[in-house]
Amino acid sequence: MDSRHTLFRRFLPVAFAVVLSAGAAGTALAIDPPEPDRIAFGQVGIAFGQSVELTVVNIGRVDPPEPEAPAMELLILDQGGNVIARSIQKVAPGHSATLRFNGDTMRRAPSLNRLHLRALARFSDPTDPEAPAPRIVGSLEVVDNFTGRTSFAFQAPPDPERQLRVP
């Protein structure tokens, strides 16, 4: 009886490690790396009376200034990938750019009271690949049109490993 118990106690951690490593390997293979030249947000739903705002901020050095402010293309897309709002703006270090889309302006069937949208920010004019990449972070908000309150916000942390890099 003691030998079975000892065998079980030795076998259980090995079996557990095998199951864990198999699960981790499957997960690691299923995740694609992020695109280095863009900030993409997943789909969000907005209802009548709400807007979506995409904001990018250049958190690069202000003094001494970085060489040139990158031009960013801000896009709001519908669930089919069609561009419904677009803006190109230069974003100097210490500054931000915002694109707001009011959901009330989009025509829809009376039975549809929600819109499914996603947002994307990317460099519109890639600079010299040898130059240091501008440090750009982005946020996405769903805002109530009447009160101006933010209903939902997502911001990627300004992690140097996940900053936008010009290809």
C-alpha positions in Angstrom: 0.0 0.0 0.0 2.8 2.4 0.8 4.5 1.7 -2.6 1.3 2.6 -4.5 0.9 5.8 -2.5 4.6 6.7 -3.2 4.2 5.9 -6.9 1.1 8.0 -7.1 2.8 10.9 -5.4 5.7 10.8 -7.8 3.5 10.3 -10.9 1.0 13.1 -10.2 3.5 16.1 -10.5 4.9 14.7 -13.7 1.4 14.2 -15.2 0.4 17.7 -14.1 3.5 19.3 -15.7 2.9 17.4 -19.0 -0.7 18.7 -19.1 0.3 22.2 -18.3 3.0 22.3 -20.9 0.7 20.9 -23.6 -1.9 23.6 -22.8 0.7 26.4 -22.9 2.2 25.2 -26.2 -1.3 25.2 -27.8 -2.0 28.7 -26.5 1.3 30.1 -27.6 0.8 28.9 -31.2 -2.7 30.3 -31.4 -1.7 34.0 -30.7 -0.3 36.1 -33.5 2.1 38.9 -32.6 0.7 42.5 -32.9 1.3 44.5 -36.0 4.4 46.8 -35.3 3.1 49.8 -37.3 -0.4 50.1 -35.9 -2.6 50.1 -32.8 -5.7 48.1 -33.4 -8.6 47.8 -31.0 -11.2 45.0 -31.0 -14.8 45.5 -31.9 -17.0 47.5 -29.5 -20.8 48.0 -29.6 -22.4 51.4 -29.3 -26.1 52.2 -28.9 -28.1 55.2 -29.9 -26.9 58.2 -28.0 -23.2 57.1 -27.8 -20.0 58.0 -29.7 -16.7 56.3 -30.0 -13.4 58.2 -29.7 -10.0 57.0 -30.8 -7.1 59.0 -29.4 -3.3 58.6 -29.9 -0.7 60.3 -27.8 3.0 60.8 -28.7 4.8 60.2 -25.4 8.2 60.9 -26.9 10.7 63.4 -25.7 9.6 67.1 -25.7 13.0 68.6 -24.8 15.1 68.0 -26.8 12.4 67.4 -29.4 12.3 64.3 -31.5 13.2 64.9 -35.2 9.7 65.1 -36.8 6.2 64.5 -35.7 4.8 61.4 -37.3 1.5 61.6 -39.3 -1.0 59.2 -37.9 -4.0 57.9 -39.7 -7.0 57.3 -37.4 -9.8 55.1 -38.6 -13.1 53.9 -37.3 -14.5 50.9 -39.2 -17.8 49.2 -39.2 -18.2 45.4 -38.6 -17.6 44.8 -42.3 -14.3 46.6 -42.2 -15.6 49.6 -44.1 -14.1 53.0 -43.1 -16.8 55.2 -41.7 -14.6 57.9 -40.2 -11.0 58.9 -41.0 -8.5 61.5 -40.0 -4.8 62.1 -40.7 -3.0 64.3 -38.2 0.6 65.0 -37.2 1.2 64.1 -33.6 4.2 66.0 -32.1 5.8 64.8 -28.9 3.7 65.7 -25.9 0.6 66.1 -28.1 -2.5 64.0 -29.0 -4.9 63.5 -31.8 -8.5 62.4 -31.5 -11.1 61.1 -34.0 -14.7 61.0 -32.7 -17.6 59.2 -34.5 -21.1 60.0 -33.3 -23.2 56.8 -33.6 -26.4 58.8 -34.1 -25.2 60.0 -37.5 -25.1 56.5 -39.1 -28.2 55.3 -40.9 -29.5 51.9 -39.7 -32.6 49.8 -39.8 -35.1 50.6 -37.0 -34.6 47.1 -35.6 -30.9 47.7 -35.1 -30.2 49.8 -32.0 -26.5 49.0 -31.8 -23.5 49.5 -34.1 -20.4 47.3 -33.9 -17.3 49.3 -34.6 -13.5 48.9 -34.3 -10.7 51.4 -34.4 -7.3 51.5 -35.9 -4.4 53.9 -35.8 -1.4 53.6 -38.1 1.5 55.7 -39.5 0.4 57.3 -42.8 3.9 58.2 -43.9 6.5 55.8 -42.6 9.8 57.6 -41.8 13.4 56.4 -42.0 13.6 52.8 -40.7 16.9 53.6 -39.1 15.5 56.4 -37.0 14.2 55.7 -33.5 10.5 54.8 -33.5 8.1 57.5 -32.2 6.5 56.4 -28.9 2.8 56.4 -29.6 0.1 55.0 -27.3 -3.6 54.8 -28.0 -7.0 54.7 -26.2 -10.5 54.0 -27.3 -13.6 55.3 -25.4 -17.3 54.9 -25.7 -18.9 58.2 -24.6 -22.5 59.1 -23.8 -23.5 62.0 -26.1 -25.9 63.6 -23.6 -23.8 63.6 -20.5 -20.3 63.4 -22.0 -19.5 60.6 -19.5 -17.2 57.7 -20.6 -19.1 54.4 -20.6 -16.1 52.3 -21.5 -12.4 53.0 -22.0 -9.5 50.9 -23.1 -5.9 52.1 -23.1 -2.8 50.1 -24.0 0.0 50.8 -21.5 3.0 52.7 -22.8 5.2 49.7 -22.8 8.4 50.2 -24.8 8.2 46.7 -26.1 4.8 47.3 -27.6 5.3 50.8 -28.9 4.7 51.5 -32.6 7.8 50.9 -34.7 8.2 52.1 -38.3 8.9 49.1 -40.5 
